Amino acid sequence: MRTPQLSLLAAAISLVASAGTATPAQSQQPSAVPNVRMYVQVIRLKPDMVNEWLEIQRNEVVPAQKKAGLTSRTTLVTQVGNAFEYAILTPFPKWEAMDGDTPLVRALGREGAAQVNAKLRKCVLTQTSYMTNRVDSLTIAADSAPVWRVAVRRALPGKMQEYIAYYRAEVLPGLRKAKASGKIAGSTIAIRGVGATTGEFTTVTQYANFAGLDGGDPLVQALGQEAAARINAKGGELSTATQVIVRRRIADLSF
């Protein structure tokens, strides 16, 4: 089981900061699309250990990350989805980062890092990790927005590049209009890589508060029912929806 310090192995979400290189593998990933590779950890905690895990993160892990020079971190708690679930997104531009010491070791020394890891492991029920590639040219930046609606989709065979082109031409202009009118705070699309199911990607819509979700589909709000229905129908011809999760950004565990 990987512990949260492994997310510190690099220096660029998001679901958040400087440019990186494309993840290898994933035959459906469009190679020509510029992206930022992120390392994502999804952690489910033991219910009675949530507060302890949060305190360790707040008082020991985050300060060590900053001391070690990690450039950014986004921590999200699942509000609608799996209970007691947290996601941590950190930059991962190069695989060679795994050849050296983890940032916890660099910041705290081997003995200190081992002690922190032992305390974290007591809190964890399950943990998985995967790479994801945020397409920066399709991102409306709002990394500090508190509410994230994450829609997991799967491209139909051979349709990932076509979906990206469709998103750029039809979805993004509508989302920009929704952003301009204050309906959303931002949005992004990220293609999942190593560690995730082949062909999966996420579209994230960010809001200033949970009340923003009451407005419904931002394309409908920005473009009207008829235009949004046409755009959404085309998206359904290129991909299938698999899951929707609502998460909240934890400000004091993010930087």
Beta strands, then each sheet from edge to edge (+ up, - down):
strand 1: 36-45
strand 2: 74-80
strand 3: 85-91
strand 4: 124-134
strand 5: 147-155
strand 6: 186-192
strand 7: 200-207
strand 8: 239-249
sheet 1: 1+ 3- 2+ 8- 5+ 7- 6+ 4- 1+
end
